[in-house]
Amino acid sequence: MQAAFAVLEQILITLWHTFPWLLGMGLAFSILSYVMPCNEGKPWWRKRGLATDFYYWILSPIFQRYLRIWVTVSLTVWLFHISDGMKIADFYEHGHGPLSKLPLWIQAIGYVVVTDFVLYWIHRAFHGGFLWKYHAVHHASEDLEWISAARFHPVNLALGAALVDVAALLSGISPDIFVVVGPFDIITSCMVHANLNWTFGPLRYVLVSPVFHRWHHARAVCDKNFASTLSLWDVMFGTYHMPVGELPKDYGIDDKEMPQTFWAQMAYPIRQRDTAAAPAAAQART
């Protein structure tokens, strides 16, 4: 019983830390999207599927946090033969091995560049085969807004952000970098999903912008703009798409079976049986 209360306490703490981000982002992007919108229309709090987005903002932080902890601890016991809880905490407190000896700013930059490269290819993989049905949940938003950033199926989270973070910790990188990298990831993820007309001008070939990522969610665009932070990966591998002077307008997927509610979307991939058609469907629904 005591263990259950401890877990519940940690869940509530996680949510308590999430709500200020929601309030801050909501205020900031309300102002910015009013002044510099990519698509004119209703404000974000009137978007379709808003309640579903809020559910994802509750699920994602909790799921990712405990999945990272469980997988990291399990692999630590297996790989490093450390089973005592306190010794595991000490082992990871400031990282381990050669990487932990590097200055924190180098570790942070290295983490962003390397994980963004890996996530680029993971993202491309989720646009084909049986993985698409899990990623389709993220593309289901017909009104793309900053709050859509957390809309990911748990399988997508487990094989994406959570996977690369566990790999980074196991490699020896210091958890101290997440004091800066964590907020950076939240802000940039919400920013690229926000209704903003920013293209970043000459930096558009290096950094992902809101317009760049909105083309990725455009209903008619196929397999383009997979990068999360550095658009240079798309430039390098031929998936860059941001026509000058044009803006995407229609978002979402064409799958009429995609439900709109949170729990129904959790079950959606399980109900999909035709995985053979997934690669073609992914190109039609990107």
Secondary structure by P-SEA (a helix, b strand, c coil): caaaaaaaaaaaaaaaaaaaaaaaaaaaaaaaaaacccccccccccccaaaaaaaaaacaaaaaaaaaaaaaaaaaaaacccccaaaaaaaacccccccccccaaaaaaaaaaaaaaaaaaaaaaaaccccccccccccccccccccccccccaaaaaacaaaaaaaaaaacccccccccaaaaaaaaaaaaaccccccccccccccccaaaaaaaacccccccccccccaaaaaaaccccccccccccccccccccccccaaaaaacccccccccaaaaaaaacc
